[in-house]
Structure formats: C-alpha cells, structure tokens
Amino acid sequence: MYVTVTKIELRSPWKFFPLSLNALKIIFQLRKDKACIKYKTKGFWTTHYTMSLWKSEEDLKTFARSGAHLYAMKQSSRIAKKIITLSFPGTELPGWSEAREKIEQGKILNF
C-alpha cells in the first residue's frame, strides 16, 4: 500500500473558494475509485492538507493523472503559492502531527 500527503498554501484566503470547488470534485472522483482505501482532509485559512491511502503506487499515479485531480493540478498555479507532496509505503494513514512533520521532506512546487 502507498500513502500520499499534500500541503497546499493558498495565494490568499479568497482562493479557498476555488480550492473547495476543486476539492469537492476530487472527493467525488476518490469515492468512485476503488483503489483509494482511505482519505482525510484538513485545513484552515490559507494552509490545507490531504492524505490518502492507496492499494499501490501505480493506482496513486493513475488517479493523480486523471479526471478532476488532473484538472485541479492544471489550475494549481492560480490558486496556490506553494504545494508540497510526499508519497511513501505504508499500511495506515499517519496522524496529522506525524503527517505535518513528514511533509516537510516532500517535493516542493513554488508558483
């Protein structure tokens, strides 16, 4: 199994609204995808986190490159000033404290 953690820092608090619309569509996509075992989201003001647990790394990559998630990635430079992602093998989602520590070792995209 595979875990992915994402941290999104918004350009401004007003970008929460387009982020929420994208997130809603992605959650619908997640619920349809049987390869996603679990997911969690958390956020406040301009910092938001997501975590998901996948059957395999290939399933994660397939999801990330399709549908609503792909569309959101293309829009990310308009919404976010920074996105950090980290994927690693795991059988359970970590707690939020552990996830926030781990994410700082992830791949950083600055816009």
C-alpha positions in Angstrom: 0.0 0.0 0.0 1.0 3.6 -0.5 0.4 6.8 1.4 0.4 10.3 -0.1 0.4 13.6 1.9 -0.1 17.0 0.3 0.2 20.5 1.8 -1.3 23.4 -0.1 -0.5 27.0 0.8 -3.1 29.3 -0.9 -2.2 32.6 -2.5 -4.8 34.4 -0.4 -7.8 33.5 1.8 -10.1 34.2 -1.2 -8.6 31.3 -3.1 -10.3 29.0 -0.6 -13.5 29.1 -2.8 -11.9 27.7 -6.0 -9.9 25.2 -3.9 -13.1 24.0 -2.3 -14.8 23.6 -5.7 -11.9 21.6 -7.0 -11.7 19.5 -3.7 -15.4 18.6 -4.0 -14.9 17.3 -7.5 -11.8 15.4 -6.4 -13.6 13.8 -3.5 -16.3 12.6 -5.9 -13.6 11.1 -8.0 -11.9 9.5 -4.9 -15.2 7.9 -3.8 -15.6 6.2 -7.2 -12.0 5.0 -7.3 -11.8 1.6 -5.6 -8.0 1.8 -5.3 -8.3 4.5 -2.7 -8.7 2.9 0.7 -8.9 6.0 2.9 -8.5 9.7 2.7 -8.6 12.7 5.0 -8.5 16.4 4.6 -7.8 19.3 7.0 -7.2 22.9 6.6 -7.7 26.4 7.9 -7.3 29.9 6.4 -4.5 29.5 3.7 -3.0 26.2 4.7 -4.7 22.9 3.7 -3.7 19.2 3.9 -4.8 16.0 2.3 -3.8 12.4 3.0 -4.8 9.3 1.1 -4.0 5.6 1.3 -3.8 3.6 -2.0 -3.6 -0.1 -2.9 -0.4 0.6 -4.9 1.9 3.4 -6.1 0.6 2.8 -9.7 -3.0 3.3 -8.5 -2.0 6.6 -6.9 -0.3 7.8 -10.1 -3.2 6.8 -12.3 -5.6 8.8 -10.1 -3.4 11.8 -9.9 -3.1 12.0 -13.7 -6.8 11.7 -14.5 -10.2 13.4 -14.1 -10.9 16.2 -11.6 -7.5 15.8 -10.0 -5.7 16.4 -13.3 -7.8 19.5 -13.9 -7.0 20.8 -10.4 -3.3 20.3 -10.9 -3.5 22.3 -14.1 -5.3 25.1 -12.1 -2.9 24.9 -9.1 -0.7 27.8 -10.0 -3.7 30.2 -9.9 -4.8 29.0 -6.5 -1.7 28.1 -4.6 1.6 29.8 -4.0 3.2 26.5 -2.7 2.4 22.8 -2.8 4.3 20.1 -1.1 3.7 16.4 -1.8 5.2 13.3 -0.3 4.4 9.7 -1.1 5.7 6.6 0.8 4.9 3.0 1.5 2.5 2.5 4.4 -0.4 0.4 5.6 -2.3 3.2 7.5 -2.6 6.9 7.3 -0.4 8.7 9.8 -1.8 11.1 12.4 -1.9 14.8 11.5 1.1 15.6 13.7 3.2 13.0 12.0 2.0 14.0 8.6 2.9 17.6 9.1 6.4 16.6 10.2 6.9 14.3 7.2 5.5 16.6 4.6 8.5 19.0 5.1 10.6 16.3 3.4 8.4 16.2 0.3 8.7 17.6 -3.2 8.1 21.4 -3.2 6.3 23.3 -6.1 6.5 27.1 -5.8 4.4 29.2 -8.1 
